[in-house]
Amino acid sequence: MPGFQPPPTVVDRQPDRSPSPGEPGPEKQYDRKVETRAARIAVIGVGYVGLPLALAYANQGFTVTGLDVDESKAAMLNAGQSYLDDVPSGALAEEVRSSRLTATGDVGVLQSADVIFVCVPTPCTKNKEPDTSQIRSAAESIARHLRKGTLVILRSTSYPGTTEELVRPILETSGRKVGTDVFLAFAPERVDPGRQDYTIRNTPVLVGGCDQESTRRARLVLSQVAEQVVTMSSPAAAEMAKLLENVFRNVNIALVNQLAMLCDRMGLDIWEITSAAATKPYGFLPFHPGPGVGGHCIPVDPYSPGRRGNTTSTWISSNLQLASMMTCHTSWPQRSCSRLMGIMRHLLHAFCSWELLSSGTSQTIVTPPHSGSWRFFEGGGRRFDTTIRTYRNFPSGVTSSGANP
Ligand SMILES: NC(=O)c1ccc[n+]([C@@H]2O[C@H](COP(=O)([O-])OP(=O)(O)OC[C@H]3O[C@@H](n4cnc5c(N)ncnc54)[C@H](O)[C@@H]3O)[C@@H](O)[C@H]2O)c1
């Protein structure tokens, strides 16, 4: 692999122990450890994906360690303080008090882990190449502390081939062979921060292992926190399925954003149009216009499928074209935009509540969907007025979960 530097030789690994006669084989031992909650879980990267996952396993009675290069996150987690809106401090503090959940910056903890989840960021470079440096760095840390029997599950979104072609060779520099000594799978994350109706438990999770035993082990541990685990033929298939989901969302929001501008010029209301189209009971999913597609992964994911072998299929180049066309609509600096929209949302909510209360109406105020579903704010006050009108015309009961799936 070009540019790959093998990690330093392992010096701190404990010797492997083979089962003595009469003891169950390694597969059975693993299963028993998972089922009895004796398996130790490590989560590398306790951000939007890693922290809820770590908490979900702690809630199920596992001993979980979050490993993060960001010391402030580890410190807050150990103090039982959440740094994410989605994760209540109370729930976190309870698991921290019971010692089921801790955090550290010390990669040495990986040595005692039976299952290691990798939940690190996967941005793209300024040349629109996927930046896998954080996956590489996490894999190198694992390789230095890899124990026989450990299962590694990559959850970060990345291009098809990442698990097999990037992570696997790094793990195998430890001298352990994937499929016999250690196990490796890819299980993409589907969390939608801010969403209450779909959680880790009721969102089906995809998994593809490098071999049958990796898939089997990954499936078992994932099924402890998710009701439905869907196994796939390979990590690359699961990687591509995740990209399809993200690209699907990306291009559909791009489409509806384009349509919103067209409707505006034609004096039509895009919300009326999307709601009407959504009455079709099959073959259509409503997406709503807004300044962002959500998160930091979806805007960069159209660039991932073509990464492998510089493929130039029509599907991929169309996505790349669409993604670049979206610059002014959906690829604004996501975080600042979401923050601005968050502030606007609160102001608007307060304003509408006051207006409706003072006019004596009993209409339900719905919380507008998060950033991905806002109308454009270009055009200043006039547009703001339109937004309020549209907002007030929402059917009651519309919730954020109904928007941009
Ligand atoms: N946020 C989402 O809604 C979402 C949804 C689905 C998938 N994903 C994907 O999940 C992955 C993680 O995203 P996120 O939103 O949780 O990112 P995040 O930035 O919130 O958290 C990642 C954490 O990893 C830590 N980290 C980075 N390199 C590390 C290393 N070598 N060792 C230890 N810790 C390290 C960072 O300090 C950070 O705290 C990305 O690939 C993203 O595309 C995100």
PDBQT file of the ligand as one rigid body, heavy atoms in Angstrom, charges set to zero:
ROOT
HETATM    1  N1  LIG A 501     -22.740  11.962  12.694  1.00  0.00    +0.000 N 
HETATM    2  C1  LIG A 501     -23.603  11.239  11.994  1.00  0.00    +0.000 C 
HETATM    3  O1  LIG A 501     -24.804  11.514  11.948  1.00  0.00    +0.000 OA
HETATM    4  C2  LIG A 501     -23.145   9.994  11.264  1.00  0.00    +0.000 A 
HETATM    5  C3  LIG A 501     -24.107   9.090  10.825  1.00  0.00    +0.000 A 
HETATM    6  C4  LIG A 501     -23.705   7.941  10.175  1.00  0.00    +0.000 A 
HETATM    7  C5  LIG A 501     -22.338   7.729   9.945  1.00  0.00    +0.000 A 
HETATM    8  N2  LIG A 501     -21.418   8.653  10.362  1.00  0.00    +0.000 N 
HETATM    9  C6  LIG A 501     -19.993   8.355  10.127  1.00  0.00    +0.000 C 
HETATM   10  O2  LIG A 501     -19.431   7.920  11.365  1.00  0.00    +0.000 OA
HETATM   11  C7  LIG A 501     -18.078   8.331  11.461  1.00  0.00    +0.000 C 
HETATM   12  C8  LIG A 501     -17.872   9.118  12.737  1.00  0.00    +0.000 C 
HETATM   13  O3  LIG A 501     -18.650  10.285  12.673  1.00  0.00    +0.000 OA
HETATM   14  P1  LIG A 501     -18.997  11.151  13.964  1.00  0.00    +0.000 P 
HETATM   15  O4  LIG A 501     -20.102  12.041  13.554  1.00  0.00    +0.000 OA
HETATM   16  O5  LIG A 501     -19.166  10.312  15.163  1.00  0.00    +0.000 OA
HETATM   17  O6  LIG A 501     -17.633  11.993  14.123  1.00  0.00    +0.000 OA
HETATM   18  P2  LIG A 501     -17.238  12.889  15.384  1.00  0.00    +0.000 P 
HETATM   19  O7  LIG A 501     -16.255  13.897  14.888  1.00  0.00    +0.000 OA
HETATM   20  O8  LIG A 501     -18.448  13.359  16.109  1.00  0.00    +0.000 OA
HETATM   21  O9  LIG A 501     -16.484  11.868  16.360  1.00  0.00    +0.000 OA
HETATM   22  C9  LIG A 501     -15.329  11.193  16.007  1.00  0.00    +0.000 C 
HETATM   23  C10 LIG A 501     -14.399  11.124  17.208  1.00  0.00    +0.000 C 
HETATM   24  O10 LIG A 501     -13.261  10.344  16.844  1.00  0.00    +0.000 OA
HETATM   25  C11 LIG A 501     -12.132  10.876  17.521  1.00  0.00    +0.000 C 
HETATM   26  N3  LIG A 501     -10.933  10.367  16.855  1.00  0.00    +0.000 N 
HETATM   27  C12 LIG A 501     -10.440  10.688  15.643  1.00  0.00    +0.000 A 
HETATM   28  N4  LIG A 501      -9.346   9.940  15.368  1.00  0.00    +0.000 NA
HETATM   29  C13 LIG A 501      -9.137   9.131  16.435  1.00  0.00    +0.000 A 
HETATM   30  C14 LIG A 501      -8.186   8.127  16.760  1.00  0.00    +0.000 A 
HETATM   31  N5  LIG A 501      -7.223   7.792  15.931  1.00  0.00    +0.000 N 
HETATM   32  N6  LIG A 501      -8.274   7.515  17.966  1.00  0.00    +0.000 NA
HETATM   33  C15 LIG A 501      -9.259   7.837  18.827  1.00  0.00    +0.000 A 
HETATM   34  N7  LIG A 501     -10.209   8.773  18.573  1.00  0.00    +0.000 NA
HETATM   35  C16 LIG A 501     -10.157   9.409  17.392  1.00  0.00    +0.000 A 
HETATM   36  C17 LIG A 501     -12.351  12.375  17.434  1.00  0.00    +0.000 C 
HETATM   37  O11 LIG A 501     -11.612  13.061  18.431  1.00  0.00    +0.000 OA
HETATM   38  C18 LIG A 501     -13.869  12.481  17.658  1.00  0.00    +0.000 C 
HETATM   39  O12 LIG A 501     -14.192  12.651  19.028  1.00  0.00    +0.000 OA
HETATM   40  C19 LIG A 501     -17.793   9.096  10.174  1.00  0.00    +0.000 C 
HETATM   41  O13 LIG A 501     -17.262   8.210   9.231  1.00  0.00    +0.000 OA
HETATM   42  C20 LIG A 501     -19.157   9.545   9.719  1.00  0.00    +0.000 C 
HETATM   43  O14 LIG A 501     -19.180   9.743   8.316  1.00  0.00    +0.000 OA
HETATM   44  C21 LIG A 501     -21.796   9.765  11.038  1.00  0.00    +0.000 A 
ENDROOT
TORSDOF 0
